[in-house]
Structures are given as C-alpha cells and as structure tokens.
C-alpha cells in the first residue's frame, strides 16, 4: 500500500498559474524539443525517425479559459495522451474582416506553447471550416457578405479568403517557432473538414476544390504532414483519415498512408430539449483497442475535454451552452470516472505493446472462433531482441468466449478485447473496469475552510442557499426602441440584417382592421393567424406590444393566432437565433428567420401578404446596445428594486451582486428557476440559458455497453430541463461583489438562483481477484528481469480525489462478496472484518491511495475457494494541509 504526495488546496490552485508563468521566462522562450521531422509510411507517423503509436486528446482552447489550459493539458498527459488536437476557430480570430484577435481564450500561440512545455505534440486542424457544433461552423458571418461568394467549392472569392486565413495561421506557427522542425510541438495539420460528406452536392466544382485545397496547403511549406478527414479522394500527398464511433475497419485511399482516426466520438453533443448522451467506457475502450488491433496508429478522442460554449458560440440548430460531450474530462475539467481512468489503463497497455506494433508492417491474423479473432504483432525490437504483442477480440454482443491462443486458455467477455503486451499475459481487457467511479456533487456555497470539519458531509443539491436576497430589475422595451432603424418593403432575411451581432431582430408593421373584420371573426368564432411557411429557432409574435405567442423549431411552419382591435394595430415579429447552422452544404445560404411566404389569414376580404407590407427593422436589444451587462456601464441604466413577490415578467433585465464560493472547486450558477435568456458575470458572457424540458421518453433505465453505440443509446435526464447549471470560470470571479446580469425572455424567478460548486465528492471502487495486476508494475525492474512473475502480482484498487482534496472518510468497505453498486453497496455473506480498518488506514487523509486486493492485504481469507471482491465507497473533502510550500 502506498500514498500519493499531498499538495494542499491553495498550492493546487496556484500550480497551473505557476507553470504558466514559468513558460514565458527567457529559458522557456526557446525550443521545447530538439528539432525533429515528421513523416509517415503505410504503418504510422514517423516522429524523429521512429514509428509511433499515438494517442491524442481533443481540447478546444476557446471552450476553456487560459487559466484552465495547463491543468487540462496535464490531465491529458497523465491520462496517457501523446498529442493534443484542436481546431482553429476563424470566427473568433477574425470577427471583423482584417481585424485579428489572438488574446484571452483565443491566444492560440500561448495554448500551443503550453502544450510544448508539457512535452506533448499538437495536431492543429486549421480547416478553416470546423463544424464542431460551433456557431456557423467556425466561419465568421461577414464571410457570407463577400460578393459572389460560395463556401467550400471552387469559388474564387471563397478560396481567396480561405487561403488568406490558413496562411495567417501557418505563418503564426512558423514565426513563433512552433513547428516540430523548429523545436515546437506541431507535428501535423489539417485542411478542410469532413468535406466528403457534402462533396457530391457541389459536383465537379467540389472535386476541383479538394485538389485546390490540398495543393494550397502543401504550398505553404509548413514542413509537416497534412490530413483531410472523411475524404476518400484526398490527393496523394494528403493523408485521408477516419471520423466516427468505430474506425477499426477504415483503410486510407493509398497503401502508402497510415491509418489515422481524427475523431473518436467518445460521447455526443446535446440540443435544447434533448436528453443527455453517454457512451460507456467499456465500449469506447473496445473501439480504441480494436483500432490499434487492426492496424491503426493515431487515434484522437473527440472530445477529451469538451468545455463550454461561452457567449453565443454554440452552433445550431439549437445546441446547448454546455459542450461536456461525456468526455473523459468534464465541462469543468474534472475527471469523469470511470471513463478517464479506464482509458488511462488502456493507453498504458497500448504503450506496452508499442515496440511490437511499430516493428511489424502488418499483423498476423488468427481466427479463434465464430466471433473471436487474434491479431499478433511481432518483429525485432530496437535493442535487437524479439518483441511480440497480441490482441484477442470477442465481437459477440452477448456471450463470453473461451479461446485457446498459443497453447493457453483465455476468457473473453462479450464485446471486448484483451491486450497481451508479451503475447502471453493479459494486461488489460476493455470490458473489465478497475478504475474508480466518481460521483459529482453539486454543493451550495460553503463556509471558509477554517470553520469546516474534514469529516463534513457533502451538501446535497436540494440543500439550497440562494445567491442573493437583493435584486434590481429593468424592463426591456418591446419592439422598436432606438434611432438606428430602417424601413423597407418586404421581410428581409434575418442574418442579412443582424450580421449576427445579436440573436434578436425586431420587425414592425401596421395592420388596419375594419369593423367588418371584427364582426367576421366574432361570427365565425375564429381569430386571424400569422402564417409563415418556414422559420427557424424562435419566433415571438406581438400585437400592440402584447405577446400573442411563440414558435420554436428548425425550419418549421409557424402559425400563431393573434387578436387585433378595430383600427390600426402594430404587429411585431421578433426572430431569434439560438446558434447558427454549423453543418451541411451551402452554409452561406442557410440563413435565419423566415423562408417562403408570410401572411395573415382569416380576414374577411382574404389573406394579407406580409411580404408586401412596409416593415421597420431594429437589430438587438436596448440593453445590449447600452451594454448594461458590463461593469463599466450597468450603473448608467435606470434599475429599480425588484420585490421578492413580484410576478415573473417577460423581457426583463435583472442584476445582483454575489460573493465567490470558498475553495477551488468549479463554480456554476443554477438557473433552473429562470425561463430563457442570456447571462453575464462581471461582463463575461457565460452563455445562453433555457429551462426547456427534454422529452419524457427514450432514456435507458440501464446502460448495456455491449453492441454498437449510437447517440440514442444510454441517454439520461428525460423529462428534466436539458441544462440547469452554467459554468462560471473562477478566473472571471472576484472574492466578493461579482456582478451578475441576466436578460430573461419568458419569465423566471431570480430569487431562486444559486451559486454552487461541483466536486467529485464520492469515490467508489470495485476490484476483484480476477482483475489484472496494475499496469504500472509491468515496467518495474523486478518484472522486467523475471524476478517476479505476473501470476504472483495481485490486483489493486486506486482511489484518488481531485487536486486540493483528500479522502475524508470511508463510508463503506468490504473484502469478500459485497453486493450492489456505487452508493448502494452492502456486505454479502462473505466479508473480511478488517475491511474498513485496512482501507481507512491506507486512504483516509490522503489525496490518493492504493489497496492490494488479496488475502494477504486483508490478513485473512474470509471465504476460501470463493472469488473475492473489494468494494469501497469514500468521500472527498478540501484539504486543510497548508504545510506544503513548493514543488
């Protein structure tokens, strides 16, 4: 048994900042590596003259803050990643044509340097189309206004703009000495993105565009390989790569190219009104193991960390603010267990196989059964000795298989792969999870550490402390509010007017209603109706500044009954975007607002064609224009005190001040009491919020990892709001008096908003005697020289709190035949009486601990001849240790 080094809470919080400050010292300003070249053959990328089996972690830098980057990169490295992968977000870097932004969350050079300083490589996907569930697919909206432009085809205006931006990024990397041949981390680039999915829509011009894009990229002299994903007609000098849930059957379009998996979808994104997708760790590990088993050499998790769509960056149609993606690191950067730990073990097993994987040009294949097979890699190792590694797969979705391989018997669970780094001993099986499970707890703001007991119970979500008892309010005008308006005939396309400077576009026209119309409606018991052939996202209809109703959808028909009075009536149509389309052909034509005919039906003398009416247009909200959400400008607005018993109102601005919760755990705002709108903290736009409910049906009561995964499998959260908690990075907060401003569209109760922290408050482990010995012991000298055999090593359980926290109590421990699952464990008929004391001694008060799963460790055999399991449930709490003063 052993314990990890303990570092107190304060030091863990300062650690990323210390690292970041060191990075830009004179010592760190030079090369991160000895300069090296990257090439490839049919088997793998060749890095510094050697074939490599590479694991990549997808992290999108704008979906986190720079203060979060060092920790995310370090956790990726610890999890077994060799490479970080990111897109480049054109819309963030050039929001206005010719005006570049490489600061804050868009400081790409800083992000790349942090990667290099960690000893990892970078795969930079320039695109510049990225999809990524990002607003407009990463294109700046001004691009659609370039005369005669057509996106992603053989169109000169588009190619000119694309080449200009791609060149800008390549030059930026070169000038900062960030390519590998300069001693930097950039080993590979990507041009375009999943173009093969839409290429047929463009005919011959699409084919010509692919050739041009490849030629243009290669002509920039970056000196590293370029890839195109999902591009079967990628030219000879561009590697075509696979994206998907499974890529073990993928073959590139040339025998001279290696097998690369640029997007391994380890979860999925979420739409407003949708349930939450989850991909089981066992299935994800199975997919990755199969990929390397069948000849793959580079695999990237999309996403390893998903993060947050801050501001209005979420794509469409209707994607939520969280981009958690069920990734190994959650939206806040906390480890998602068991996924993170199970994949870490998988990566360690693959690295043990790497000498054999790179030595062989192709695997030897053996059929082991009807749905069982082996791939064996063997050859000469770097030191002249023979190397051998094998993967044994059971692709049966239901039955365990018992197979013979090299004269030995092996048990293969259904839908699993066993990895044998020495062609004899199993180091890892994808279906046997030995990693801990962490249960995320959402806690109300807590007292300072000095007044807390280390044995403090976790405050459950239903124990609420609201953010403020004092709120101010301001009514947003309905309709036309300013002088920057214009009037014209017809209904203009939404984006042509807003240029995406706001979600909101007001339209106003005058409708004259006669006495005959009023009588006609009374006699027929019907109301006139606003009818629009097709609209997207949100339409709100007002008559005389009173809301008639709303329609939500993506290019759906809208019919909204309205009530007019005799005489002149003001009809307002407010269209809203909730993320611009980010996928598909002809994005520049997708637009927003309305399509087709718009009319008023039900009038005595027939329908009124609204497209022939005169309309006055107003972009955005008055509060947006006045910037009342900023620290500098909010006091200029005419706020009034909001009474606690005030009725919910539409189109209201609210503000209050709140203190930052103590500790270092991630901070979230719980906005379940609100309707729909946007939120800002200290002027930082944390994103859109919406308490829309997900569908009641479709979620799985249990999640079976076996069988092919899709985004409708293993979903949760049915019948509940899709998202209620919104991340507020701690770097955006002050210790006290933080300004919170919300714009509420539909009515909510701000008095019930709370600030909370998220922590992995509960850890559970369940490891049996049948689990494999820890992978870290494969590389110990005693095993390497044969002093200790694999059969003599026992499995072990590893428990670990997040940094800055310690295991404060052991809630359950049983070595024997425990029953149940995490948070529901109970002792079985067989139970070692020493279980709790042994585990407590090893773990309590420590950040992490290892417990051997054996009779020896527990000083007895509680039931001879029966397979025994160790089950543990522990609690984590903030560390009170302040004795640690340095690294």
Number of C-alpha atoms within 10 A of each C-alpha: 15 12 18 12 10 19 25 21 23 19 18 18 18 13 17 20 18 14 15 19 11 14 19 15 10 8 9 14 14 16 21 22 18 11 14 16 17 19 17 19 14 16 24 25 26 16 16 15 12 14 21 21 23 23 23 28 29 25 24 25 27 24 21 23 19 23 19 18 25 22 19 23 25 17 20 27 21 13 24 22 26 21 26 27 25 22 24 23 27 24 24 19 22 17 16 14 13 9 8 14 17 13 13 13 19 22 16 23 17 21 18 24 25 23 24 25 23 16 16 23 25 26 25 23 23 22 24 24 27 25 22 20 25 24 28 27 27 25 26 21 23 16 20 20 11 12 9 10 17 19 20 25 25 20 16 13 15 20 20 10 15 23 15 11 19 20 18 13 19 19 15 14 20 19 11 17 21 25 25 28 22 22 18 29 31 30 25 22 23 24 25 23 21 21 21 19 13 15 20 13 14 16 11 12 15 20 17 14 18 24 14 16 23 21 14 17 21 17 11 13 11 21 20 18 19 21 26 28 23 22 23 17 16 23 19 12 15 21 24 27 27 25 19 13 22 22 24 20 12 17 18 20 18 16 11 15 21 23 31 29 29 27 24 24 23 27 27 20 21 22 18 20 21 25 28 25 21 22 25 22 24 23 23 25 25 25 24 27 26 25 22 23 25 21 25 25 24 22 26 26 25 29 28 32 32 28 26 28 27 22 15 22 25 28 26 23 22 24 25 27 28 28 25 25 26 24 28 32 25 22 24 24 22 23 26 21 23 23 25 26 23 26 24 22 24 24 23 19 23 27 18 20 25 23 24 25 33 24 19 19 16 16 19 13 14 13 13 17 14 10 15 21 18 23 20 21 28 23 18 15 17 13 7 8 8 13 22 22 25 27 27 29 29 27 23 18 15 12 13 15 21 14 17 11 16 7 8 9 10 16 14 23 23 22 26 29 29 27 27 22 26 17 19 16 17 20 23 27 29 28 23 19 22 23 23 25 25 28 18 16 17 24 24 25 21 15 11 10 13 7 8 13 12 17 13 13 13 16 15 11 12 9 10 16 16 17 23 17 15 15 19 17 21 19 18 18 14 18 24 20 15 12 7 9 13 10 13 12 13 15 20 16 13 22 21 15 13 18 15 23 14 16 21 20 25 23 22 21 17 17 19 12 15 16 10 13 19 19 12 17 16 11 9 9 8 13 18 19 18 21 19 19 15 18 23 25 21 20 23 17 21 21 21 17 14 13 14 15 14 17 18 16 15 17 17 16 17 20 19 18 16 18 16 19 15 13 12 13 17 17 22 26 22 25 23 22 25 23 26 30 25 23 22 15 18 14 18 17 10 16 18 25 26 22 19 10 13 23 18 20 18 19 18 14 10 9 16 16 14 20 15 13 17 16 23 20 25 24 26 20 23 18 18 15 11 13 16 24 27 19 16 11 12 18 11 10 14 11 17 12 12 18 13 12 8 8 11 15 14 18 19 20 23 23 25 20 19 21 16 19 23 14 20 19 24 19 27 23 19 21 23 22 17 23 20 22 20 18 25 22 23 19 20 20 19 23 22 25 26 24 20 18 17 21 16 12 11 16 19 14 9 9 14 13 21 19 13 12 20 14 17 16 19 21 19 22 20 19 17 17 18 26 26 18 20 23 24 24 20 18 10 14 19 13 11 11 13 18 21 22 27 24 28 26 18 16 18 22 19 28 19 17 20 21 26 29 22 19 26 23 25 23 25 28 22 26 25 22 19 13 21 21 22 18 18 10 13 18 11 11 11 12 14 12 10 9 9 13 12 16 9 8 15 19 20 24 24 23 24 24 25 21 21 23 30 28 28 25 20 21 16 21 28 26 30 26 21 21 15 11 14 21 15 9 19 15 17 13 10 18 20 21 16 16 20 17 13 16 25 20 13 16 27 19 22 23 26 22 23 17 21 22 24 20 18 10 17 20 13 14 18 19 15 10 7 12 11 25 22 25 27 27 24 26 25 30 26 28 23 19 15 11 9 12 9 7 7
